[in-house]
Protein backbone atom coordinates (compact mmCIF):
# COMPACT_ATOMS: atom_id res chain seq x y z
CA UNK A 1 0.00 0.00 0.00
CA UNK A 2 1.29 3.45 -0.91
CA UNK A 3 1.64 6.32 1.51
CA UNK A 4 -1.66 8.26 1.77
CA UNK A 5 -1.75 11.80 0.40
CA UNK A 6 -2.05 14.62 2.84
CA UNK A 7 -4.43 17.29 1.54
CA UNK A 8 -5.05 20.79 2.93
CA UNK A 9 -8.35 22.58 2.50
CA UNK A 10 -8.19 26.33 3.14
CA UNK A 11 -11.69 27.83 3.30
CA UNK A 12 -11.85 31.50 2.30
CA UNK A 13 -15.24 33.16 2.35
CA UNK A 14 -15.40 36.34 0.33
CA UNK A 15 -17.89 38.07 2.58
CA UNK A 16 -18.12 38.61 6.29
CA UNK A 17 -20.90 40.22 8.24
CA UNK A 18 -18.48 42.16 10.42
CA UNK A 19 -15.49 42.82 8.14
CA UNK A 20 -16.03 42.65 4.36
CA UNK A 21 -13.32 40.75 2.44
CA UNK A 22 -11.39 40.11 5.64
CA UNK A 23 -9.47 37.21 4.07
CA UNK A 24 -8.24 39.43 1.22
CA UNK A 25 -7.39 42.64 3.10
CA UNK A 26 -3.77 43.46 3.99
CA UNK A 27 -2.92 41.53 7.14
CA UNK A 28 0.88 41.45 7.42
CA UNK A 29 2.39 44.27 5.41
CA UNK A 30 0.95 43.87 1.90
CA UNK A 31 0.02 40.20 2.44
CA UNK A 32 -3.57 39.17 3.06
CA UNK A 33 -4.61 36.57 5.61
CA UNK A 34 -5.15 34.17 2.71
CA UNK A 35 -1.62 34.85 1.40
CA UNK A 36 -0.19 34.11 4.84
CA UNK A 37 -2.17 30.87 5.26
CA UNK A 38 -1.24 29.56 1.81
CA UNK A 39 2.43 30.38 2.37
CA UNK A 40 2.31 28.55 5.72
CA UNK A 41 0.70 25.48 4.16
CA UNK A 42 3.33 25.36 1.41
CA UNK A 43 6.26 26.05 3.75
CA UNK A 44 5.19 23.27 6.11
CA UNK A 45 6.15 20.64 3.54
CA UNK A 46 3.36 18.47 4.94
CA UNK A 47 0.81 18.66 2.14
CA UNK A 48 0.78 16.80 -1.16
CA UNK A 49 -2.08 18.98 -2.40
CA UNK A 50 -3.49 22.30 -1.23
CA UNK A 51 -6.99 23.48 -2.09
CA UNK A 52 -8.57 26.89 -1.54
CA UNK A 53 -12.36 26.80 -1.36
CA UNK A 54 -14.42 29.93 -1.96
CA UNK A 55 -17.59 31.14 -3.60
CA UNK A 56 -15.66 34.11 -5.02
CA UNK A 57 -13.79 34.10 -8.31
CA UNK A 58 -11.46 36.75 -6.90
CA UNK A 59 -10.06 34.18 -4.48
CA UNK A 60 -9.12 32.02 -7.49
CA UNK A 61 -6.53 34.67 -8.37
CA UNK A 62 -4.83 34.06 -5.02
CA UNK A 63 -4.84 30.31 -5.60
CA UNK A 64 -3.25 30.80 -9.02
CA UNK A 65 -0.63 33.18 -7.61
CA UNK A 66 0.33 30.59 -4.99
CA UNK A 67 0.15 27.64 -7.42
CA UNK A 68 -2.51 25.78 -5.44
CA UNK A 69 -5.85 24.34 -6.56
CA UNK A 70 -9.06 26.36 -6.40
CA UNK A 71 -12.48 24.87 -5.68
CA UNK A 72 -15.47 27.03 -6.52
CA UNK A 73 -17.65 26.57 -3.47
CA UNK A 74 -21.39 26.06 -3.51
CA UNK A 75 -22.74 29.37 -2.13
CA UNK A 76 -24.81 27.54 0.50
CA UNK A 77 -21.55 26.61 2.27
CA UNK A 78 -20.68 30.32 2.54
CA UNK A 79 -23.89 31.51 4.11
CA UNK A 80 -23.66 32.96 7.59
CA UNK A 81 -26.80 30.94 8.35
CA UNK A 82 -25.05 27.61 7.63
CA UNK A 83 -23.32 26.12 10.69
CA UNK A 84 -19.58 25.65 10.13
CA UNK A 85 -19.88 21.91 10.88
CA UNK A 86 -22.34 21.48 7.98
CA UNK A 87 -20.28 23.66 5.67
CA UNK A 88 -17.13 21.68 6.44
CA UNK A 89 -18.80 18.34 5.68
CA UNK A 90 -20.17 19.79 2.43
CA UNK A 91 -16.77 21.13 1.40
CA UNK A 92 -15.05 17.84 2.16
CA UNK A 93 -17.65 15.94 0.13
CA UNK A 94 -16.95 18.20 -2.86
CA UNK A 95 -13.17 17.73 -2.83
CA UNK A 96 -11.81 15.88 -5.87
CA UNK A 97 -9.71 13.33 -4.01
CA UNK A 98 -9.51 9.58 -4.20
CA UNK A 99 -9.78 7.14 -1.30
CA UNK A 100 -6.02 7.15 -0.67
CA UNK A 101 -5.64 10.30 1.40
CA UNK A 102 -5.61 11.67 4.91
CA UNK A 103 -7.03 15.11 5.40
CA UNK A 104 -5.73 17.92 7.60
CA UNK A 105 -7.97 20.93 7.71
CA UNK A 106 -6.42 24.19 8.83
CA UNK A 107 -9.14 26.70 9.50
CA UNK A 108 -8.94 30.27 10.48
CA UNK A 109 -11.63 32.73 11.33
CA UNK A 110 -14.16 32.40 8.51
DRENZA-138352 format. One record per atom (N, C-alpha, C): residue number from 1; residue in three letters; atom name; x, y, z. Coordinates in steps of 0.1 Angstrom, whole numbers. Layout:
<sites>
<site i="NUM" aa="ala" at="CA" east="X" north="Y" up="Z"/>
...
</sites>
This chain:
<sites>
<site i="1" aa="unk" at="N" east="8" north="-12" up="0"/>
<site i="1" aa="unk" at="CA" east="0" north="0" up="0"/>
<site i="1" aa="unk" at="C" east="9" north="12" up="0"/>
<site i="2" aa="unk" at="N" east="5" north="22" up="-8"/>
<site i="2" aa="unk" at="CA" east="13" north="35" up="-9"/>
<site i="2" aa="unk" at="C" east="10" north="44" up="2"/>
<site i="3" aa="unk" at="N" east="19" north="53" up="5"/>
<site i="3" aa="unk" at="CA" east="16" north="63" up="15"/>
<site i="3" aa="unk" at="C" east="4" north="72" up="11"/>
<site i="4" aa="unk" at="N" east="-5" north="74" up="21"/>
<site i="4" aa="unk" at="CA" east="-17" north="83" up="18"/>
<site i="4" aa="unk" at="C" east="-12" north="97" up="15"/>
<site i="5" aa="unk" at="N" east="-20" north="104" up="7"/>
<site i="5" aa="unk" at="CA" east="-17" north="118" up="4"/>
<site i="5" aa="unk" at="C" east="-22" north="126" up="16"/>
<site i="6" aa="unk" at="N" east="-16" north="137" up="18"/>
<site i="6" aa="unk" at="CA" east="-21" north="146" up="28"/>
<site i="6" aa="unk" at="C" east="-25" north="159" up="21"/>
<site i="7" aa="unk" at="N" east="-38" north="162" up="23"/>
<site i="7" aa="unk" at="CA" east="-44" north="173" up="15"/>
<site i="7" aa="unk" at="C" east="-49" north="184" up="25"/>
<site i="8" aa="unk" at="N" east="-46" north="196" up="21"/>
<site i="8" aa="unk" at="CA" east="-51" north="208" up="29"/>
<site i="8" aa="unk" at="C" east="-62" north="214" up="22"/>
<site i="9" aa="unk" at="N" east="-72" north="218" up="30"/>
<site i="9" aa="unk" at="CA" east="-83" north="226" up="25"/>
<site i="9" aa="unk" at="C" east="-84" north="239" up="33"/>
<site i="10" aa="unk" at="N" east="-82" north="250" up="25"/>
<site i="10" aa="unk" at="CA" east="-82" north="263" up="31"/>
<site i="10" aa="unk" at="C" east="-95" north="270" up="27"/>
<site i="11" aa="unk" at="N" east="-104" north="271" up="36"/>
<site i="11" aa="unk" at="CA" east="-117" north="278" up="33"/>
<site i="11" aa="unk" at="C" east="-115" north="294" up="33"/>
<site i="12" aa="unk" at="N" east="-120" north="300" up="24"/>
<site i="12" aa="unk" at="CA" east="-118" north="315" up="23"/>
<site i="12" aa="unk" at="C" east="-131" north="321" up="18"/>
<site i="13" aa="unk" at="N" east="-140" north="325" up="27"/>
<site i="13" aa="unk" at="CA" east="-152" north="332" up="24"/>
<site i="13" aa="unk" at="C" east="-149" north="346" up="19"/>
<site i="14" aa="unk" at="N" east="-156" north="350" up="9"/>
<site i="14" aa="unk" at="CA" east="-154" north="363" up="3"/>
<site i="14" aa="unk" at="C" east="-161" north="374" up="12"/>
<site i="15" aa="unk" at="N" east="-172" north="371" up="18"/>
<site i="15" aa="unk" at="CA" east="-179" north="381" up="26"/>
<site i="15" aa="unk" at="C" east="-178" north="377" up="41"/>
<site i="16" aa="unk" at="N" east="-181" north="388" up="48"/>
<site i="16" aa="unk" at="CA" east="-181" north="386" up="63"/>
<site i="16" aa="unk" at="C" east="-191" north="397" up="68"/>
<site i="17" aa="unk" at="N" east="-199" north="393" up="77"/>
<site i="17" aa="unk" at="CA" east="-209" north="402" up="82"/>
<site i="17" aa="unk" at="C" east="-203" north="414" up="90"/>
<site i="18" aa="unk" at="N" east="-191" north="411" up="96"/>
<site i="18" aa="unk" at="CA" east="-185" north="422" up="104"/>
<site i="18" aa="unk" at="C" east="-174" north="429" up="97"/>
<site i="19" aa="unk" at="N" east="-166" north="422" up="88"/>
<site i="19" aa="unk" at="CA" east="-155" north="428" up="81"/>
<site i="19" aa="unk" at="C" east="-154" north="423" up="67"/>
<site i="20" aa="unk" at="N" east="-160" north="431" up="58"/>
<site i="20" aa="unk" at="CA" east="-160" north="426" up="44"/>
<site i="20" aa="unk" at="C" east="-146" north="423" up="38"/>
<site i="21" aa="unk" at="N" east="-146" north="412" up="31"/>
<site i="21" aa="unk" at="CA" east="-133" north="407" up="24"/>
<site i="21" aa="unk" at="C" east="-122" north="406" up="34"/>
<site i="22" aa="unk" at="N" east="-124" north="402" up="46"/>
<site i="22" aa="unk" at="CA" east="-114" north="401" up="56"/>
<site i="22" aa="unk" at="C" east="-102" north="392" up="52"/>
<site i="23" aa="unk" at="N" east="-105" north="381" up="45"/>
<site i="23" aa="unk" at="CA" east="-95" north="372" up="41"/>
<site i="23" aa="unk" at="C" east="-86" north="378" up="30"/>
<site i="24" aa="unk" at="N" east="-90" north="389" up="23"/>
<site i="24" aa="unk" at="CA" east="-82" north="394" up="12"/>
<site i="24" aa="unk" at="C" east="-76" north="408" up="15"/>
<site i="25" aa="unk" at="N" east="-80" north="413" up="27"/>
<site i="25" aa="unk" at="CA" east="-74" north="426" up="31"/>
<site i="25" aa="unk" at="C" east="-59" north="425" up="35"/>
<site i="26" aa="unk" at="N" east="-51" north="435" up="35"/>
<site i="26" aa="unk" at="CA" east="-38" north="435" up="40"/>
<site i="26" aa="unk" at="C" east="-38" north="430" up="55"/>
<site i="27" aa="unk" at="N" east="-29" north="421" up="58"/>
<site i="27" aa="unk" at="CA" east="-29" north="415" up="71"/>
<site i="27" aa="unk" at="C" east="-15" north="417" up="78"/>
<site i="28" aa="unk" at="N" east="-5" north="413" up="70"/>
<site i="28" aa="unk" at="CA" east="9" north="415" up="74"/>
<site i="28" aa="unk" at="C" east="16" north="422" up="63"/>
<site i="29" aa="unk" at="N" east="18" north="435" up="65"/>
<site i="29" aa="unk" at="CA" east="24" north="443" up="54"/>
<site i="29" aa="unk" at="C" east="14" north="443" up="43"/>
<site i="30" aa="unk" at="N" east="18" north="439" up="31"/>
<site i="30" aa="unk" at="CA" east="10" north="439" up="19"/>
<site i="30" aa="unk" at="C" east="2" north="425" up="18"/>
<site i="31" aa="unk" at="N" east="6" north="415" up="26"/>
<site i="31" aa="unk" at="CA" east="0" north="402" up="24"/>
<site i="31" aa="unk" at="C" east="-13" north="401" up="31"/>
<site i="32" aa="unk" at="N" east="-22" north="394" up="25"/>
<site i="32" aa="unk" at="CA" east="-36" north="392" up="31"/>
<site i="32" aa="unk" at="C" east="-35" north="380" up="40"/>
<site i="33" aa="unk" at="N" east="-45" north="378" up="48"/>
<site i="33" aa="unk" at="CA" east="-46" north="366" up="56"/>
<site i="33" aa="unk" at="C" east="-45" north="353" up="48"/>
<site i="34" aa="unk" at="N" east="-52" north="353" up="36"/>
<site i="34" aa="unk" at="CA" east="-51" north="342" up="27"/>
<site i="34" aa="unk" at="C" east="-37" north="339" up="22"/>
<site i="35" aa="unk" at="N" east="-30" north="350" up="18"/>
<site i="35" aa="unk" at="CA" east="-16" north="348" up="14"/>
<site i="35" aa="unk" at="C" east="-8" north="342" up="25"/>
<site i="36" aa="unk" at="N" east="-10" north="346" up="37"/>
<site i="36" aa="unk" at="CA" east="-2" north="341" up="48"/>
<site i="36" aa="unk" at="C" east="-5" north="326" up="50"/>
<site i="37" aa="unk" at="N" east="-18" north="323" up="50"/>
<site i="37" aa="unk" at="CA" east="-22" north="309" up="53"/>
<site i="37" aa="unk" at="C" east="-17" north="299" up="42"/>
<site i="38" aa="unk" at="N" east="-17" north="304" up="29"/>
<site i="38" aa="unk" at="CA" east="-12" north="296" up="18"/>
<site i="38" aa="unk" at="C" east="3" north="294" up="19"/>
<site i="39" aa="unk" at="N" east="10" north="305" up="22"/>
<site i="39" aa="unk" at="CA" east="24" north="304" up="24"/>
<site i="39" aa="unk" at="C" east="28" north="294" up="35"/>
<site i="40" aa="unk" at="N" east="20" north="295" up="46"/>
<site i="40" aa="unk" at="CA" east="23" north="286" up="57"/>
<site i="40" aa="unk" at="C" east="21" north="271" up="53"/>
<site i="41" aa="unk" at="N" east="10" north="268" up="46"/>
<site i="41" aa="unk" at="CA" east="7" north="255" up="42"/>
<site i="41" aa="unk" at="C" east="18" north="250" up="33"/>
<site i="42" aa="unk" at="N" east="23" north="258" up="23"/>
<site i="42" aa="unk" at="CA" east="33" north="254" up="14"/>
<site i="42" aa="unk" at="C" east="47" north="252" up="21"/>
<site i="43" aa="unk" at="N" east="50" north="261" up="30"/>
<site i="43" aa="unk" at="CA" east="63" north="260" up="37"/>
<site i="43" aa="unk" at="C" east="63" north="249" up="47"/>
<site i="44" aa="unk" at="N" east="52" north="244" up="51"/>
<site i="44" aa="unk" at="CA" east="52" north="233" up="61"/>
<site i="44" aa="unk" at="C" east="58" north="220" up="55"/>
<site i="45" aa="unk" at="N" east="57" north="219" up="42"/>
<site i="45" aa="unk" at="CA" east="62" north="206" up="35"/>
<site i="45" aa="unk" at="C" east="53" north="194" up="38"/>
<site i="46" aa="unk" at="N" east="42" north="196" up="45"/>
<site i="46" aa="unk" at="CA" east="34" north="185" up="49"/>
<site i="46" aa="unk" at="C" east="24" north="180" up="38"/>
<site i="47" aa="unk" at="N" east="19" north="189" up="30"/>
<site i="47" aa="unk" at="CA" east="8" north="187" up="21"/>
<site i="47" aa="unk" at="C" east="12" north="183" up="7"/>
<site i="48" aa="unk" at="N" east="6" north="172" up="2"/>
<site i="48" aa="unk" at="CA" east="8" north="168" up="-12"/>
<site i="48" aa="unk" at="C" east="0" north="177" up="-21"/>
<site i="49" aa="unk" at="N" east="-12" north="181" up="-16"/>
<site i="49" aa="unk" at="CA" east="-21" north="190" up="-24"/>
<site i="49" aa="unk" at="C" east="-27" north="200" up="-15"/>
<site i="50" aa="unk" at="N" east="-29" north="212" up="-20"/>
<site i="50" aa="unk" at="CA" east="-35" north="223" up="-12"/>
<site i="50" aa="unk" at="C" east="-46" north="229" up="-21"/>
<site i="51" aa="unk" at="N" east="-58" north="230" up="-14"/>
<site i="51" aa="unk" at="CA" east="-70" north="235" up="-21"/>
<site i="51" aa="unk" at="C" east="-75" north="247" up="-13"/>
<site i="52" aa="unk" at="N" east="-79" north="257" up="-21"/>
<site i="52" aa="unk" at="CA" east="-86" north="269" up="-15"/>
<site i="52" aa="unk" at="C" east="-100" north="268" up="-20"/>
<site i="53" aa="unk" at="N" east="-109" north="269" up="-10"/>
<site i="53" aa="unk" at="CA" east="-124" north="268" up="-14"/>
<site i="53" aa="unk" at="C" east="-130" north="281" up="-11"/>
<site i="54" aa="unk" at="N" east="-137" north="287" up="-21"/>
<site i="54" aa="unk" at="CA" east="-144" north="299" up="-20"/>
<site i="54" aa="unk" at="C" east="-155" north="300" up="-30"/>
<site i="55" aa="unk" at="N" east="-165" north="308" up="-27"/>
<site i="55" aa="unk" at="CA" east="-176" north="311" up="-36"/>
<site i="55" aa="unk" at="C" east="-172" north="323" up="-45"/>
<site i="56" aa="unk" at="N" east="-161" north="329" up="-43"/>
<site i="56" aa="unk" at="CA" east="-157" north="341" up="-50"/>
<site i="56" aa="unk" at="C" east="-146" north="338" up="-60"/>
<site i="57" aa="unk" at="N" east="-148" north="343" up="-73"/>
<site i="57" aa="unk" at="CA" east="-138" north="341" up="-83"/>
<site i="57" aa="unk" at="C" east="-125" north="349" up="-80"/>
<site i="58" aa="unk" at="N" east="-126" north="360" up="-72"/>
<site i="58" aa="unk" at="CA" east="-115" north="368" up="-69"/>
<site i="58" aa="unk" at="C" east="-104" north="359" up="-61"/>
<site i="59" aa="unk" at="N" east="-109" north="350" up="-53"/>
<site i="59" aa="unk" at="CA" east="-101" north="342" up="-45"/>
<site i="59" aa="unk" at="C" east="-93" north="332" up="-54"/>
<site i="60" aa="unk" at="N" east="-98" north="329" up="-65"/>
<site i="60" aa="unk" at="CA" east="-91" north="320" up="-75"/>
<site i="60" aa="unk" at="C" east="-78" north="327" up="-79"/>
<site i="61" aa="unk" at="N" east="-78" north="340" up="-80"/>
<site i="61" aa="unk" at="CA" east="-65" north="347" up="-84"/>
<site i="61" aa="unk" at="C" east="-54" north="344" up="-73"/>
<site i="62" aa="unk" at="N" east="-58" north="343" up="-61"/>
<site i="62" aa="unk" at="CA" east="-48" north="341" up="-50"/>
<site i="62" aa="unk" at="C" east="-43" north="326" up="-51"/>
<site i="63" aa="unk" at="N" east="-52" north="317" up="-54"/>
<site i="63" aa="unk" at="CA" east="-48" north="303" up="-56"/>
<site i="63" aa="unk" at="C" east="-38" north="302" up="-68"/>
<site i="64" aa="unk" at="N" east="-41" north="308" up="-79"/>
<site i="64" aa="unk" at="CA" east="-32" north="308" up="-90"/>
<site i="64" aa="unk" at="C" east="-19" north="314" up="-87"/>
<site i="65" aa="unk" at="N" east="-19" north="325" up="-80"/>
<site i="65" aa="unk" at="CA" east="-6" north="332" up="-76"/>
<site i="65" aa="unk" at="C" east="2" north="323" up="-67"/>
<site i="66" aa="unk" at="N" east="-4" north="315" up="-59"/>
<site i="66" aa="unk" at="CA" east="3" north="306" up="-50"/>
<site i="66" aa="unk" at="C" east="5" north="292" up="-55"/>
<site i="67" aa="unk" at="N" east="0" north="289" up="-68"/>
<site i="67" aa="unk" at="CA" east="2" north="276" up="-74"/>
<site i="67" aa="unk" at="C" east="-5" north="265" up="-66"/>
<site i="68" aa="unk" at="N" east="-17" north="268" up="-61"/>
<site i="68" aa="unk" at="CA" east="-25" north="258" up="-54"/>
<site i="68" aa="unk" at="C" east="-38" north="256" up="-62"/>
<site i="69" aa="unk" at="N" east="-46" north="246" up="-59"/>
<site i="69" aa="unk" at="CA" east="-58" north="243" up="-66"/>
<site i="69" aa="unk" at="C" east="-70" north="252" up="-60"/>
<site i="70" aa="unk" at="N" east="-79" north="256" up="-68"/>
<site i="70" aa="unk" at="CA" east="-91" north="264" up="-64"/>
<site i="70" aa="unk" at="C" east="-103" north="255" up="-66"/>
<site i="71" aa="unk" at="N" east="-112" north="255" up="-56"/>
<site i="71" aa="unk" at="CA" east="-125" north="249" up="-57"/>
<site i="71" aa="unk" at="C" east="-136" north="259" up="-55"/>
<site i="72" aa="unk" at="N" east="-144" north="261" up="-66"/>
<site i="72" aa="unk" at="CA" east="-155" north="270" up="-65"/>
<site i="72" aa="unk" at="C" east="-165" north="264" up="-56"/>
<site i="73" aa="unk" at="N" east="-168" north="271" up="-45"/>
<site i="73" aa="unk" at="CA" east="-177" north="266" up="-35"/>
<site i="73" aa="unk" at="C" east="-191" north="268" up="-38"/>
<site i="74" aa="unk" at="N" east="-199" north="259" up="-34"/>
<site i="74" aa="unk" at="CA" east="-214" north="261" up="-35"/>
<site i="74" aa="unk" at="C" east="-217" north="272" up="-25"/>
<site i="75" aa="unk" at="N" east="-224" north="282" up="-30"/>
<site i="75" aa="unk" at="CA" east="-227" north="294" up="-21"/>
<site i="75" aa="unk" at="C" east="-234" north="290" up="-8"/>
<site i="76" aa="unk" at="N" east="-241" north="279" up="-8"/>
<site i="76" aa="unk" at="CA" east="-248" north="275" up="5"/>
<site i="76" aa="unk" at="C" east="-238" north="273" up="16"/>
<site i="77" aa="unk" at="N" east="-226" north="269" up="12"/>
<site i="77" aa="unk" at="CA" east="-216" north="266" up="23"/>
<site i="77" aa="unk" at="C" east="-209" north="279" up="28"/>
<site i="78" aa="unk" at="N" east="-212" north="290" up="21"/>
<site i="78" aa="unk" at="CA" east="-207" north="303" up="25"/>
<site i="78" aa="unk" at="C" east="-217" north="312" up="33"/>
<site i="79" aa="unk" at="N" east="-229" north="307" up="34"/>
<site i="79" aa="unk" at="CA" east="-239" north="315" up="41"/>
<site i="79" aa="unk" at="C" east="-236" north="316" up="56"/>
<site i="80" aa="unk" at="N" east="-238" north="328" up="61"/>
<site i="80" aa="unk" at="CA" east="-237" north="330" up="76"/>
<site i="80" aa="unk" at="C" east="-247" north="321" up="84"/>
<site i="81" aa="unk" at="N" east="-258" north="317" up="77"/>
<site i="81" aa="unk" at="CA" east="-268" north="309" up="84"/>
<site i="81" aa="unk" at="C" east="-264" north="295" up="84"/>
<site i="82" aa="unk" at="N" east="-254" north="290" up="76"/>
<site i="82" aa="unk" at="CA" east="-251" north="276" up="76"/>
<site i="82" aa="unk" at="C" east="-240" north="274" up="87"/>
<site i="83" aa="unk" at="N" east="-243" north="264" up="97"/>
<site i="83" aa="unk" at="CA" east="-233" north="261" up="107"/>
<site i="83" aa="unk" at="C" east="-220" north="256" up="101"/>
<site i="84" aa="unk" at="N" east="-209" north="260" up="107"/>
<site i="84" aa="unk" at="CA" east="-196" north="256" up="101"/>
<site i="84" aa="unk" at="C" east="-194" north="241" up="100"/>
<site i="85" aa="unk" at="N" east="-200" north="234" up="109"/>
<site i="85" aa="unk" at="CA" east="-199" north="219" up="109"/>
<site i="85" aa="unk" at="C" east="-205" north="214" up="96"/>
<site i="86" aa="unk" at="N" east="-217" north="219" up="92"/>
<site i="86" aa="unk" at="CA" east="-223" north="215" up="80"/>
<site i="86" aa="unk" at="C" east="-216" north="219" up="68"/>
<site i="87" aa="unk" at="N" east="-211" north="231" up="68"/>
<site i="87" aa="unk" at="CA" east="-203" north="237" up="57"/>
<site i="87" aa="unk" at="C" east="-190" north="228" up="55"/>
<site i="88" aa="unk" at="N" east="-184" north="225" up="65"/>
<site i="88" aa="unk" at="CA" east="-171" north="217" up="64"/>
<site i="88" aa="unk" at="C" east="-174" north="203" up="58"/>
<site i="89" aa="unk" at="N" east="-184" north="196" up="63"/>
<site i="89" aa="unk" at="CA" east="-188" north="183" up="57"/>
<site i="89" aa="unk" at="C" east="-191" north="185" up="42"/>
<site i="90" aa="unk" at="N" east="-199" north="195" up="38"/>
<site i="90" aa="unk" at="CA" east="-202" north="198" up="24"/>
<site i="90" aa="unk" at="C" east="-189" north="201" up="16"/>
<site i="91" aa="unk" at="N" east="-180" north="208" up="21"/>
<site i="91" aa="unk" at="CA" east="-168" north="211" up="14"/>
<site i="91" aa="unk" at="C" east="-159" north="199" up="12"/>
<site i="92" aa="unk" at="N" east="-158" north="191" up="23"/>
<site i="92" aa="unk" at="CA" east="-150" north="178" up="22"/>
<site i="92" aa="unk" at="C" east="-157" north="169" up="11"/>
<site i="93" aa="unk" at="N" east="-170" north="168" up="11"/>
<site i="93" aa="unk" at="CA" east="-176" north="159" up="1"/>
<site i="93" aa="unk" at="C" east="-174" north="164" up="-13"/>
<site i="94" aa="unk" at="N" east="-172" north="177" up="-15"/>
<site i="94" aa="unk" at="CA" east="-170" north="182" up="-29"/>
<site i="94" aa="unk" at="C" east="-155" north="182" up="-33"/>
<site i="95" aa="unk" at="N" east="-146" north="178" up="-24"/>
<site i="95" aa="unk" at="CA" east="-132" north="177" up="-28"/>
<site i="95" aa="unk" at="C" east="-129" north="166" up="-38"/>
<site i="96" aa="unk" at="N" east="-121" north="169" up="-49"/>
<site i="96" aa="unk" at="CA" east="-118" north="159" up="-59"/>
<site i="96" aa="unk" at="C" east="-106" north="150" up="-55"/>
<site i="97" aa="unk" at="N" east="-108" north="142" up="-45"/>
<site i="97" aa="unk" at="CA" east="-97" north="133" up="-40"/>
<site i="97" aa="unk" at="C" east="-102" north="119" up="-41"/>
<site i="98" aa="unk" at="N" east="-92" north="110" up="-42"/>
<site i="98" aa="unk" at="CA" east="-95" north="96" up="-42"/>
<site i="98" aa="unk" at="C" east="-95" north="90" up="-28"/>
<site i="99" aa="unk" at="N" east="-97" north="77" up="-26"/>
<site i="99" aa="unk" at="CA" east="-98" north="71" up="-13"/>
<site i="99" aa="unk" at="C" east="-84" north="70" up="-6"/>
<site i="100" aa="unk" at="N" east="-73" north="73" up="-12"/>
<site i="100" aa="unk" at="CA" east="-60" north="71" up="-7"/>
<site i="100" aa="unk" at="C" east="-55" north="85" up="-1"/>
<site i="101" aa="unk" at="N" east="-61" north="90" up="9"/>
<site i="101" aa="unk" at="CA" east="-56" north="103" up="14"/>
<site i="101" aa="unk" at="C" east="-60" north="104" up="29"/>
<site i="102" aa="unk" at="N" east="-52" north="112" up="36"/>
<site i="102" aa="unk" at="CA" east="-56" north="117" up="49"/>
<site i="102" aa="unk" at="C" east="-58" north="132" up="48"/>
<site i="103" aa="unk" at="N" east="-67" north="137" up="56"/>
<site i="103" aa="unk" at="CA" east="-70" north="151" up="54"/>
<site i="103" aa="unk" at="C" east="-67" north="159" up="67"/>
<site i="104" aa="unk" at="N" east="-60" north="170" up="65"/>
<site i="104" aa="unk" at="CA" east="-57" north="179" up="76"/>
<site i="104" aa="unk" at="C" east="-64" north="192" up="72"/>
<site i="105" aa="unk" at="N" east="-73" north="197" up="80"/>
<site i="105" aa="unk" at="CA" east="-80" north="209" up="77"/>
<site i="105" aa="unk" at="C" east="-75" north="220" up="86"/>
<site i="106" aa="unk" at="N" east="-69" north="230" up="81"/>
<site i="106" aa="unk" at="CA" east="-64" north="242" up="88"/>
<site i="106" aa="unk" at="C" east="-74" north="253" up="86"/>
<site i="107" aa="unk" at="N" east="-82" north="256" up="96"/>
<site i="107" aa="unk" at="CA" east="-91" north="267" up="95"/>
<site i="107" aa="unk" at="C" east="-87" north="279" up="102"/>
<site i="108" aa="unk" at="N" east="-92" north="290" up="98"/>
<site i="108" aa="unk" at="CA" east="-89" north="303" up="105"/>
<site i="108" aa="unk" at="C" east="-103" north="310" up="104"/>
<site i="109" aa="unk" at="N" east="-104" north="320" up="112"/>
<site i="109" aa="unk" at="CA" east="-116" north="327" up="113"/>
<site i="109" aa="unk" at="C" east="-123" north="330" up="100"/>
<site i="110" aa="unk" at="N" east="-134" north="322" up="98"/>
<site i="110" aa="unk" at="CA" east="-142" north="324" up="85"/>
<site i="110" aa="unk" at="C" east="-149" north="337" up="86"/>
</sites>
